[in-house]
């Protein structure tokens, strides 16, 4: 995926966007513009600078979440309690397009970035034991609240891996064998998602 995120904010900005491989077509909701309790995979590009809760990373931040429809994305904690893995990614307000590559092979999910216009992929994270079915939808969505950025997705390209097989995967329930270590979850009052404004949504395209 080729994209660019830019805005006038220097210290405060947000919120971000997500790429989806999900069972249901686009349904508006609180998770970066799409529904919570989804079934499938979300690659989340979180740009919210004033991050919520105790973290061990800075923003912008790229992470992955696999859901079988039972997990709720905790927006007030930036999803750190359900993410598989993630990495910091400084891509705001650069003069060139930035690139994100997602590879899924043999139940291994890997994410790479090219954020410096050097035509070189750098590892973001790789997670084993990720089980995903065939026949889901691809899509993208984004949200903003009081803070905002321009989120421009220039292109999304799909490639079939050599020797890949999709036999007997249609009925797999999305599953990940491990998550990152949980972090302290301290509740504090936050406004609900009702004041979140959805400014960008790409209708899901059904690919098999």
CORKA-V699302 format. One record per residue. SS is DSSP state (alpha for helix, beta for strand, coil for the rest). PHI is phi in radians with two decimals (NA if undefined). D_FIRST is the distance of its C-alpha to the first C-alpha in Angstrom with 1 decimal. Layout:
ss->SS phi->PHI d_first->D_FIRST
ss->SS phi->PHI d_first->D_FIRST
//
This chain:
ss->coil phi->NA d_first->0.0
ss->beta phi->-1.84 d_first->3.8
ss->beta phi->-2.64 d_first->6.4
ss->beta phi->-2.61 d_first->10.1
ss->beta phi->-2.15 d_first->12.8
ss->beta phi->-2.58 d_first->16.4
ss->coil phi->-3.00 d_first->19.8
ss->coil phi->-1.47 d_first->23.5
ss->coil phi->-1.14 d_first->24.1
ss->coil phi->-1.76 d_first->25.1
ss->coil phi->-1.95 d_first->26.3
ss->coil phi->-2.17 d_first->25.2
ss->coil phi->-2.85 d_first->21.9
ss->coil phi->2.78 d_first->19.7
ss->coil phi->-1.84 d_first->18.7
ss->beta phi->2.46 d_first->15.0
ss->beta phi->-2.50 d_first->12.5
ss->beta phi->-2.47 d_first->11.6
ss->beta phi->-1.79 d_first->9.6
ss->beta phi->-2.14 d_first->12.4
ss->beta phi->-2.21 d_first->14.0
ss->beta phi->-2.32 d_first->17.4
ss->coil phi->-1.19 d_first->20.8
ss->coil phi->-1.78 d_first->21.4
ss->coil phi->-1.17 d_first->19.9
ss->coil phi->-0.88 d_first->19.0
ss->coil phi->-2.22 d_first->21.9
ss->beta phi->-1.06 d_first->22.1
ss->beta phi->-2.97 d_first->23.0
ss->coil phi->-1.47 d_first->23.0
ss->beta phi->-1.66 d_first->19.9
ss->coil phi->0.87 d_first->17.4
ss->beta phi->1.63 d_first->18.6
ss->beta phi->-2.06 d_first->18.9
ss->coil phi->-1.26 d_first->21.9
ss->coil phi->-1.46 d_first->23.4
ss->coil phi->0.92 d_first->24.9
ss->coil phi->-1.38 d_first->22.0
ss->beta phi->-2.07 d_first->21.9
ss->beta phi->2.46 d_first->18.8
ss->beta phi->-2.14 d_first->15.9
ss->beta phi->-2.17 d_first->14.2
ss->beta phi->-1.80 d_first->11.6
ss->beta phi->-1.87 d_first->13.0
ss->beta phi->-1.91 d_first->12.0
ss->beta phi->-1.70 d_first->15.7
ss->coil phi->-1.87 d_first->16.8
ss->coil phi->-1.12 d_first->20.4
ss->coil phi->-1.29 d_first->22.5
ss->coil phi->-1.58 d_first->25.8
ss->coil phi->-1.12 d_first->24.9
ss->coil phi->-1.69 d_first->27.1
ss->coil phi->1.34 d_first->29.4
ss->coil phi->-1.25 d_first->30.0
ss->coil phi->-2.25 d_first->26.9
ss->coil phi->-2.10 d_first->26.5
ss->coil phi->-2.55 d_first->23.3
ss->coil phi->-1.82 d_first->22.3
ss->coil phi->-1.96 d_first->19.5
ss->coil phi->-1.11 d_first->16.6
ss->beta phi->-2.52 d_first->16.0
ss->beta phi->-1.90 d_first->13.3
ss->beta phi->-2.50 d_first->15.1
ss->beta phi->-2.24 d_first->15.3
ss->beta phi->-2.39 d_first->18.0
ss->beta phi->-1.94 d_first->19.5
ss->beta phi->-2.40 d_first->22.1
ss->beta phi->-1.78 d_first->24.9
ss->coil phi->1.70 d_first->25.8
ss->coil phi->-1.93 d_first->28.3
ss->coil phi->-1.72 d_first->26.4
ss->coil phi->-1.77 d_first->26.1
ss->coil phi->-1.33 d_first->23.4
ss->coil phi->-1.54 d_first->25.5
ss->alpha phi->-1.12 d_first->24.0
ss->alpha phi->-1.22 d_first->27.0
ss->alpha phi->-2.10 d_first->26.1
ss->coil phi->0.98 d_first->22.3
ss->coil phi->1.25 d_first->22.2
ss->coil phi->-1.22 d_first->23.5
ss->coil phi->-1.60 d_first->26.0
ss->coil phi->-2.25 d_first->23.7
ss->coil phi->-1.37 d_first->20.7
ss->coil phi->-1.35 d_first->20.3
ss->beta phi->-3.02 d_first->19.1
ss->beta phi->-2.97 d_first->17.1
ss->beta phi->-2.68 d_first->16.8
ss->beta phi->-1.27 d_first->17.3
ss->coil phi->-2.61 d_first->14.5
ss->coil phi->-1.61 d_first->15.9
ss->coil phi->-2.22 d_first->13.4
ss->beta phi->-1.27 d_first->15.5
ss->coil phi->0.97 d_first->17.3
ss->coil phi->-1.69 d_first->16.2
ss->coil phi->-1.55 d_first->16.8
ss->coil phi->-2.40 d_first->13.6
ss->coil phi->-1.26 d_first->9.9
ss->beta phi->-1.92 d_first->8.3
ss->beta phi->-2.17 d_first->5.6
ss->beta phi->-2.29 d_first->5.1
ss->beta phi->-2.12 d_first->6.3
ss->beta phi->-2.04 d_first->8.5
ss->beta phi->-2.17 d_first->11.6
ss->beta phi->-2.24 d_first->14.5
ss->beta phi->-2.64 d_first->17.7
ss->coil phi->0.92 d_first->21.4
ss->coil phi->1.11 d_first->20.8
ss->beta phi->-2.00 d_first->18.9
ss->beta phi->-1.79 d_first->15.7
ss->beta phi->-2.22 d_first->13.9
ss->beta phi->-2.21 d_first->11.2
ss->beta phi->-2.23 d_first->10.6
ss->beta phi->-2.33 d_first->9.6
ss->beta phi->-2.27 d_first->10.3
ss->coil phi->-1.87 d_first->11.8
ss->coil phi->-2.10 d_first->14.8
ss->coil phi->1.04 d_first->13.8
ss->coil phi->-1.88 d_first->15.7
ss->coil phi->1.01 d_first->13.5
ss->coil phi->-2.31 d_first->14.3
ss->coil phi->-1.47 d_first->12.6
ss->beta phi->-2.06 d_first->14.4
ss->beta phi->-1.14 d_first->15.2
ss->beta phi->-1.72 d_first->14.4
ss->beta phi->-2.86 d_first->16.3
ss->beta phi->-2.50 d_first->17.5
ss->beta phi->-2.27 d_first->19.6
ss->beta phi->-1.58 d_first->22.0
ss->coil phi->1.29 d_first->23.7
ss->beta phi->-1.78 d_first->20.9
ss->beta phi->-1.87 d_first->22.1
ss->coil phi->-2.28 d_first->20.1
ss->coil phi->-1.48 d_first->21.5
ss->coil phi->-1.56 d_first->20.4
ss->coil phi->1.51 d_first->20.5
ss->coil phi->-1.50 d_first->18.4
ss->beta phi->-1.80 d_first->16.2
ss->beta phi->-1.74 d_first->12.4
ss->beta phi->-2.93 d_first->11.8
ss->beta phi->-2.55 d_first->10.9
ss->beta phi->-2.65 d_first->13.7
ss->beta phi->-2.68 d_first->14.9
ss->beta phi->-2.47 d_first->18.4
ss->beta phi->-2.59 d_first->20.8
ss->coil phi->-2.02 d_first->24.4
ss->coil phi->-1.26 d_first->26.8
ss->coil phi->-1.80 d_first->24.1
ss->coil phi->-2.63 d_first->21.2
ss->coil phi->-2.41 d_first->18.2
ss->beta phi->-1.53 d_first->16.2
ss->beta phi->-1.98 d_first->12.7
ss->beta phi->-1.99 d_first->10.7
ss->beta phi->-1.72 d_first->7.5
ss->beta phi->-1.42 d_first->7.6
ss->beta phi->-2.85 d_first->5.7
ss->coil phi->-2.29 d_first->4.4
ss->coil phi->-2.02 d_first->6.4
ss->coil phi->-2.07 d_first->9.0
ss->coil phi->-2.33 d_first->11.6
ss->coil phi->-1.54 d_first->15.0
ss->coil phi->-1.30 d_first->16.5
ss->coil phi->-1.08 d_first->19.9
ss->coil phi->1.37 d_first->22.7
ss->coil phi->-1.21 d_first->20.8
ss->coil phi->-2.19 d_first->23.1
ss->coil phi->-2.02 d_first->22.9
ss->coil phi->-1.11 d_first->26.7
ss->coil phi->0.99 d_first->28.2
ss->coil phi->-2.01 d_first->25.1
ss->coil phi->-1.12 d_first->25.2
ss->coil phi->-1.82 d_first->27.5
ss->coil phi->-1.19 d_first->26.0
ss->coil phi->-1.56 d_first->25.9
ss->coil phi->-0.90 d_first->22.8
ss->beta phi->-2.68 d_first->24.1
ss->beta phi->-2.23 d_first->23.4
ss->coil phi->-1.34 d_first->26.4
ss->coil phi->-2.65 d_first->26.0
ss->coil phi->-2.21 d_first->24.8
ss->coil phi->-1.12 d_first->25.0
ss->coil phi->-1.01 d_first->28.5
ss->coil phi->-1.14 d_first->29.4
ss->coil phi->-1.90 d_first->30.2
ss->coil phi->-0.98 d_first->33.1
ss->coil phi->-1.94 d_first->32.7
ss->coil phi->-1.96 d_first->34.9
ss->coil phi->-1.37 d_first->35.1
ss->coil phi->-2.56 d_first->35.5
ss->coil phi->-1.19 d_first->35.8
ss->coil phi->-2.39 d_first->32.6
ss->coil phi->-1.18 d_first->32.1
ss->coil phi->-1.23 d_first->30.7
ss->alpha phi->-1.37 d_first->27.5
ss->alpha phi->-1.13 d_first->29.6
ss->alpha phi->-1.59 d_first->29.1
ss->coil phi->-1.46 d_first->25.3
ss->beta phi->-1.84 d_first->24.0
ss->beta phi->-1.49 d_first->21.0
ss->beta phi->-1.98 d_first->19.5
ss->beta phi->-2.70 d_first->16.3
ss->beta phi->-2.65 d_first->15.7
ss->beta phi->-1.85 d_first->13.9
ss->beta phi->-1.05 d_first->16.3
ss->beta phi->-1.19 d_first->15.4
ss->beta phi->-1.94 d_first->15.4
ss->beta phi->-1.46 d_first->17.6
ss->coil phi->-2.13 d_first->16.5
ss->coil phi->-2.21 d_first->19.0
//
